[in-house]
């Protein structure tokens, strides 16, 4: 059994990430899980904390689906040419080859759980123009 005094706290694990995907400012992130080469399941699971005024710049992935789960705070999401508000409890699925980004335009931290799921080549959503 682990000693309760030695349990890591997320605040100690978060590392600064400046201009994430070309975004503004410095957010803080921790990769809680990374899939081993040849393994199955999610590619990674991250926790990201965006202070007010920071952003994850607009970017694209390949044949994978990246999901943002907003744990706390709110912001302005950009996905495939559409802007919309997100807040705690929202689940945003970013489709393969789609463009997405997020801005914390609020006054408090925006906290996200981010995970990426690779898609097999046979999945129609894994090709450009496919649907997810």
RASULSUL-V356229 format. One record per pair of residues at least 4 apart in sequence whose ideal C-beta (glycine too) atoms are under 7 Angstrom apart, sorted by sequence separation. I is the first residue (numbers start at 1). GAP is how many residues later the second one is. If there is no record, write none. Layout:
BEGIN
<<I | GAP> <I | GAP>>
END
This chain:
BEGIN
<<2 | 4> <8 | 4> <10 | 4> <19 | 4> <35 | 4> <50 | 4> <86 | 4> <94 | 4> <106 | 4> <119 | 4> <126 | 4> <2 | 5> <8 | 5> <61 | 5> <78 | 5> <121 | 5> <125 | 5> <35 | 6> <77 | 6> <86 | 6> <94 | 6> <104 | 6> <119 | 6> <120 | 6> <124 | 6> <125 | 6> <20 | 7> <35 | 7> <76 | 7> <77 | 7> <119 | 7> <125 | 7> <18 | 8> <35 | 8> <17 | 9> <33 | 9> <35 | 9> <76 | 9> <77 | 9> <16 | 10> <17 | 10> <34 | 10> <17 | 11> <33 | 11> <74 | 11> <75 | 11> <16 | 12> <17 | 12> <33 | 12> <74 | 12> <15 | 13> <31 | 13> <32 | 13> <74 | 13> <79 | 13> <14 | 14> <15 | 14> <32 | 14> <14 | 15> <15 | 15> <31 | 15> <32 | 15> <73 | 15> <77 | 15> <79 | 15> <14 | 16> <30 | 16> <70 | 16> <72 | 16> <13 | 17> <29 | 17> <30 | 17> <70 | 17> <71 | 17> <29 | 18> <70 | 18> <80 | 18> <29 | 19> <70 | 19> <79 | 19> <80 | 19> <10 | 20> <58 | 20> <70 | 20> <27 | 21> <28 | 21> <43 | 21> <79 | 21> <27 | 22> <69 | 22> <78 | 22> <27 | 23> <78 | 23> <96 | 23> <67 | 24> <68 | 24> <67 | 25> <77 | 25> <25 | 26> <67 | 26> <27 | 27> <67 | 27> <75 | 27> <76 | 27> <25 | 28> <26 | 28> <65 | 28> <66 | 28> <75 | 28> <24 | 29> <25 | 29> <65 | 29> <75 | 29> <76 | 29> <96 | 29> <24 | 30> <25 | 30> <65 | 30> <75 | 30> <95 | 30> <96 | 30> <23 | 31> <24 | 31> <65 | 31> <73 | 31> <75 | 31> <97 | 31> <23 | 32> <64 | 32> <74 | 32> <23 | 33> <63 | 33> <73 | 33> <23 | 34> <62 | 34> <68 | 34> <96 | 34> <14 | 35> <21 | 35> <22 | 35> <61 | 35> <62 | 35> <73 | 35> <75 | 35> <20 | 36> <21 | 36> <73 | 36> <74 | 36> <96 | 36> <10 | 37> <20 | 37> <60 | 37> <72 | 37> <73 | 37> <95 | 37> <21 | 38> <60 | 38> <73 | 38> <60 | 39> <72 | 39> <93 | 39> <71 | 40> <58 | 41> <71 | 41> <58 | 42> <59 | 42> <70 | 42> <71 | 42> <58 | 43> <69 | 43> <57 | 44> <68 | 44> <69 | 44> <56 | 45> <55 | 46> <56 | 46> <68 | 46> <55 | 47> <55 | 48> <66 | 48> <67 | 48> <55 | 49> <54 | 50> <66 | 50> <53 | 51> <52 | 52> <64 | 52> <65 | 52> <51 | 53> <64 | 53> <50 | 54> <52 | 54> <64 | 54> <65 | 54> <52 | 55> <63 | 55> <64 | 55> <52 | 56> <63 | 56> <51 | 58> <50 | 59> <49 | 60> <50 | 60> <49 | 62> <63 | 63> <48 | 64> <47 | 66> <48 | 66> <65 | 67> <46 | 68> <45 | 70> <44 | 71> <44 | 72> <42 | 73> <43 | 73> <42 | 74> <43 | 74> <42 | 75> <43 | 75> <23 | 78> <21 | 80>>
END
